[in-house]
Amino acid sequence: SMELQWRNHQSSPEGRQAAFGLPPKRRGHRMVSLQPGEARGDCLLMWGGRASSLCCQDQLWAIFPDKANAGWSKVDVTGGPCPRHMHTMEAVGAQVFVHGGVDDGGILN
């Protein structure tokens, strides 16, 4: 049998994420589960989406839910895909792939 455990990691009001350590509210984002190695443990990655200001996001956020005091952390990334929402995002091993979606200029492929 499978045992599920629910945790409530809410978003913060837009623009106040630094004060709360939480990602800003968004829609059209994607999340994947990643197993980077036993030393760090499993993590969830959240990327992209559209903020309430209607601007596409290119922020990557991570949470390690199995850690005590689990909290969101903004991950600094250089050379990643352009900001977008409604994309696909998949994890294969320790790699993450992002494809398609919509940016502020239209549909991406």
N, C-alpha and C positions, 0 to 999 in steps of 0.2 A: 504494500500500500504506500501511497505517496503522502507525505506530510507537508502542508503548505504553511508558511509563516508570512503574514502580512506586515509590512512596515510602512509607515507614513512619512515619506521624505518630501515635504511640500516645496513648491517653488516660492520665491520671494517676490515682493512687488518689484516691477521693473526698475532698474537703476539702483536698487538697494542690495544686490546680491553680494557685494563685497562685505557689507556689514553683517549679513546673515550667513555667509558661506553657502549660499544656495543659488542655483541657476535662475535667471529671470524667467518669468512666464513666457511661454511660446506655444506654437502649434505647428504641425507639419514636420516635426523633428523625428529623428529615429534613434532607437537605442539598440545596442547589442550586448550580449554577454561574452566576455573575453576571459580566457584562462591563460594569463601570461606566464604562469609558473607557480609552483607550490610555495615558493618563498613569499610572494606577494599575495597569493590567493586570487580567487575569482573577482572580477570587477564588472560593473556595468558602465558602458560608455554612452553618452548622449551627445549628438552633434546636429548642428543645423537647426532649421525651423524658422518660423516667422514670428517676430516679437509683436506686441500689441501696437508698436509704432509702424507696423507693416513692413519693416526692413528685414531682409533675409539675414540670418545669423551664420557665422562661421566659427562659433565657439565650440570647443570640446570640453565636456565635463565628465568626471569619473567619480564613481563611488565604489568602495569595497564593502559590500553589505555584511560580510562575515566578521569584520573587525569590530571590536568594541568601540563605541562612540563613532560609528560610521557616519561620515558626512561627505557632502559633495566637495570636489576640488576642481577648479578650473585648470585645464592642462594647456600649457603653452605649446603651440604647434606652428612650425614654419613650413611653407611649401605645400600646404594642404589644398584641397579643392576650394573653388570659389564659394562664397556664401550661397545657400540654397535651402529650399524646403520641398516637401513631398518627394524626396529622393528615396533610393533604396540604400541600405547599409547592411553588410553581412560581415561576420567574423569567420575566418578560416584559420584555425590554429591561433597563432599570436598576431595575425595580420587582419586589418580591417579594410574593406573595400566599399567605396561610395560611388554610386552611379546615378545619372539622370537627375530628375527633379526640375524645379523651376527657380530661376533667380529673378532679380529685379528687372531683367530685360526680356524674360520669356523662358520657353522650354529648353532644357539642356538634354544632351544625349551623350 
